[in-house]
Amino acid sequence: MRFRHPDGSTVHLAYCTNVHPAESLDGVLAQLRDHCEPVRRRLGRDRLGIGLWLARDAAHALAGDPVALRGLRSELDRRGLEVVTLNGFPYEGFGAEEVKYRVYRPDWADPERLEHTTFLARVLAGLLPEDVAEGSISTLPLAWRTAYDDARADKARAALVTLAERLDALEELTGKSIRIALEPEPGCVVETTADAIAPLTEIGHDRIGVCVDACHLATSFEDPETALAALDAAGVPVVKSQLSAALHAEQPHLPRVREALAAFAEPRFLHQTRTATAAGLRGTDDLGEALAGDTLPDAAPWRAHFHVPLHAAPAAPLTSTLPVLEDVLARLVGGPHPLTRHLEVETYTWQALPPGLRPHTRAQLVDGIAAELTLARDLLTGLGLKELP
């Protein structure tokens, strides 16, 4: 979906396909047929943007086969779909029964991450619409925080510098500019937008910036105004933003609130949980850990890294951080000029929701994704952007 900003520039809105992951190119093509095109039709749109997730095998196959890449481009066109952004965070196995810490491997100190992201950039350059010159790829924020020492930090920095040089060469070859966005996430080396400033300033290349994920920002209790102002002051570009909402519990000390939270403690994904105390941010690596005993102080609200549907906050006594997303979006695209032009709805947890909230048919999932995009569209038009055909 495309929107005209009051300054005349185009802002792109997509939804991320990691909600129905596939490991192979055949699986990606099935996604387009079974999910993406039906969402477009449900919205009554001639064109729909998707934030494509390509697992290692699919990305490598496309990067090494120009015929296959042209075939994917043709299939996107045929189904009324377009791609300006990729989600390069998960490497493979995102549809596994248990993902948890695996999603952070390989990290940026491992050569496989540089190779994979280089392949993704080549693929994206071949998928961008003819009238779009710039693409974006979100990626993990360097590494998970443990076992990350100075030596690994040096390797990660060198890998990102090499990637920036490769992206320069790719633009010279194709005329398409691809930029990379580190996505701050709780528990990682770069947990917050503030954590991103030092390593990105050290790299000092405008091809490498930040992906502001509103769920992650809210989970870490970052203030949107402070966070975005600091990035701007440091000259760190917001390459992309993921429109998402976290799980919020206002009174986690109450038994009924803990019972409600326990329904979201599931075995597939990691749900880092945080609370803001007078001594600073406190947290656990997973929601189940937070609920077990007195590990996490419960005198103040908790927020969990659980991407809940934008249009459907959990029932009381829980809610979502949708107001944080609204604040983020207003600051990103509500001003005289957009701070980013790539927006992506990313609710990959539909099948991890409590059984009573998750979709049980393909049609129900299509309805849910369409409802999220409708809410995002309404937020954008409410900020003065005009939806384009």
Protein Blocks (a to p, Z undefined) as FASTA:
>chain_A
ZZddfkopacdddddfklmgcfbfklmmmmmmmmmmmmmmmnopabdcddddddfklmmm
mmmmmklmmmmmmmmmmnopacfbdcfkbmghklpmblklmmmpccfkbmklmmmmmmmm
mmmmmmpcfklcbdcddddehiafehpafklmmmmmmmmmmmmmmmmmmmmmnopacddd
ddddehiablbfklmmmmmmmnopakbccdddfklmmmnopafklmmmmmmmnopacfbd
cdddddddfblmbmklmmmmmmmmcfkbccddddddfkbccddfbfklmmnojlbackbc
cdddddddfklccddfbdcfklmmmmmmmmmmmmmbdfbfcdcdddfklmmpcfklpcfb
fklmmmmmmmmmmmmmmmmmmnopacdZZ
